[in-house]
Amino acid sequence: MDTQQEVLSFFNMRVDPFGRDIDTTRLLKLPSVAEALGNLEFFCQRRGIGILTGKSGSGKSCLLRLLTSGLPTGMYHPVYLCHSTVSVGEFYGHVATAFNLQPKGRRASLFRTIKDHVVTLHRTNRVHPILIIDEAHCLSNDILVELRQLLNFQYDSETCLSILLCGHDDLMARLKLSILEPLANSVTTTVFMKPLNQNETGSYLEERLKLAGARSDLFGPPAVRAIHNASHGVMRSINGIASGALVKAWRIKATTVESELITALTGES
């Protein structure tokens, strides 16, 4: 039996409570997550260009999964893209592939093919396409400029496509550049993924443990506080610290994770 299986068995857990493969239907909608999700749903209705930012590991990808899984399929067609460090031509190729189009031809040809397809979806099929671009802070200025052109339909009088840019906090600073002013002026909704507060961190840990079959009080209040302080409420950091603490507790055969284990793991008191 490998280490992970031994840890799971020791704490009577069926699965890794802090793994990344949790089903969207079982994701806990904490207050800060529910607020951000509501703002994104409003963006989908309002359309245009949306921005989702937050610290690395704050749960933006989980939020996107929640959003897309809840959109009515007869009304919206979300397309996910995460190829951000590419040229403009390559970018259009990836967009075409995401829309199940043949990524053939030069940049101008791909541009027209994508726009024609978007118009067909929007006008004929009555389905509004939403292009979701992850890691958008890595996009070049040339691509960001192109995005504004991709949204121009009927002399800018019709919104046949929405674009949601998801990235780190510095994405907003990028949009202050003069070359990107037209794009920045077209942003209809900005959503910031807040770190969890201490109560949310506790609820998050309890729910994840419960889903895995473990005792929900495996981490006592002092341990929760220590995890929150060390992680600053960032979900990915919470997962990493909690997983490491479970391994440490297993090694000493402790059935409850105490704050001292967290302190030894993170070096923070």
N, C-alpha and C positions, 0 to 999 in steps of 0.2 A: 504494500500500500504506500503511495507517495505521500509527501508531507501535506499537501492540500486535502487529500481524502482523509488523512488522520485528523486534521484540524476539524473538518466538517463532521466527522464521526464523533469526536470528543464533545462537540457542542450540539450534537443531535440536529445538524443542519442538512437539508436535502441538497442544497446548491450553495454556491458562493454568494453570500448576501450582498457583496459589493462588486459584483461583476458588471460588465457593461451590456450584457445581452438580455436585460429585463424587458419583458413585453410592455408595450406602451399602455395597455389596458391596466397594468399594475403599477404604473408610475404614480407616486404620491403627488397630488397637486397642492403643494404647500402654498400659503398665502402669496408669497413673492412670485412663485411660479405661476399661480393662477392669474395674478395681475398681469404679468408679462404675456401670458397666453391670450388673455382677453384683449390686450392691445394689438397683438398680432392678428387675431381674428377680425378686429376692427379694420386693420390695414387691408386684409383680404377683401373686405366689403368696400372700402374706400378706394382701393387700387392705387396704381402709380408706383413710386419707388419707396421702399421701406428700408430702415436700417435696424439691425439687431446687433448690439455690442455688449461686451462684458469681458471680465477677466478670463484668461485661459483656464478651462476646467470648471467654469461656473455653471455649466449645464445648458449651454446654448444648443448643442446638438440634440439633447433630450427634448428640449422645448420644440425644436423643429419637427422631431418625430411625433410629438403630441399634436402639433398643429396640423401636419399633413394627414395624420390618421383620422382626425376629426372633421376634415373638410368634406362637404357633400360631393360625391364623385360626379354627380350630374351637373354640378355647377362650376367646379374648379378642376384644373389639371396641373397639379404641382410637379415641377421638374427640378431635380436636385443636381447640382454641379459643384465639384470641389477642385477642379483643375485651375489653379489660380496663377501659377508661375509659368505662364506660356506667352507666346506672341499673340497678336491680335488675330492673325489667320488661324492659328491653332485653336484659339478660344472659340471662334465661330465653328470650327470643326467639332469641338466638344459639345457646343450648344446644339448643333444639328444632330449629333448622335443621341444626345439626351432626349430630343424630340422624335427619335426613331426615324430620322432622315439620313440619307446618304451624305456623308461628309466629303463630297466631291466638288471640285472646281476651285476657282480663285476666291479670294476674300469677298469681292463685290458680288459674285454669284451666290456664295453661301449666305451673305447678308439678305439678298432678295428671296432666296429659298426659305429662310427662317421666317422672314416677315410675311410671306405669302401663306405659310403654314399657320402662323399665329392668327392671321386674319380669318382663315378658314375655320379654325377652332372657335374663335370668338363670334364671328357673324353667322356662319352656317351651322355649326354644331352647338352653338349657344353655351359653350364651355369656356370659362376664362382661364387662360394659362398663367401660371405663376412660376417664374424662373428664380429658384433659390440658389444663391451662390455662396458657398461656405468658404471660410478663410479669405474673405474678400479684402482684408487688409494687405494681402500679398499681391493683389492685382496691380498691374502697371497703370500709370496715368493714361496711357494710350487706350487701354481697354475701358477704363472708367469713363473716358470721354465718349467712346463708342456706345456705351450703354444708353446714354441719353439719346443718341441717334436711333437706337434700336426701338425706342419707345415712341418715336414720332410717326403718328398715323393721321392721315387726313389733315395735314397742316397743323398737327398738334392739337386737334379738336376731339380726338377719340382715343380712349385707353383700351387697346386690344390686348395688352400684355402688362403684367405687373412684375417687378423685379424686387426681390428681397436680398439685401446684402448683409451677410452675417460675418462678423469678425471681431478682432480685439479692439480695445478702447481707442487705440490710435487711428482707427478708421475715421472717426469724426474729425480728428485733426487734419487728416489728409484732405478732407472735403473743404477745408478752408483755403486751399490753394486756389489762386485766381483762375488757373486753367480748368479747374473743376467746378467753378461757380455755377454754370448752367445745370450741372448734375445736382449740386447741393440745393439749388433753388427748386428743384423738382421733387425733393423728398417730401412725402406726405405724412409719414409716420416714423418716429424714432423710438425704439424700445431698448431700455438698458436692463440687462439681466443682473439683478442685485445679488450679492452674496447672501447666504442664509443668516438669519439672526440666531441667537443661542437656542431659543425655543424651537425654531425650525430645524436646527441641527439635531436636537434631541428627538423630534418627531421623525425626522428622516432616518436616523439610526434605528429607532424602534420599529418603523415600518419595514425597513430592509431586513432586519433580523426576523420579524414575524413572517415575512414572505418566504424566508429560507427555512422556517420551521424551528428557529431557535427561540429562547426566552427573550422577550422584548426588553427586559431589564438587565440584560447581560452587561451593558455599560451603565454604571451608576451615575447619578448627577455630577459628582466631581470629575469622573472620567469624561462625560459629555462636555463639561465645561473646558477641560484640558484639550479635548479634540477640537472644539470650536475655536479656542484661542490659538492653537497651533495652525489650524487650517484657514483661519479668517473667514470661515463660512463658505469656502469654495468647495463644491461637491467632489471634484476629482481628488482634492487633497484630503477631504473627509474619508473618502473610500480607501485611499492609500494608507492613511494613519490607522483607521479602524482595522483594516486587514492585517497590517503589521502587528497591531496590538493583540489580535486574536492568536496569531502565531506565537507571540511571546507568552501569552497566558497558557496556551496549550503546552509549551515547553516546560513550564513550572507546574502544570496540572492545576491551574487556578480556574475555578468555574465561573468567576466573575472578573471582569476587567476593571482594575483599579486605576486611579489617576497616576499612580507612580509608574505604571507600565507605559503610559502615554508620555510622561515626562522623560523617562529613560529612552524612549523611541525618538522623540522630537528634540530633546535638549531644552525644552521650554518649561518653565514652572508656572 
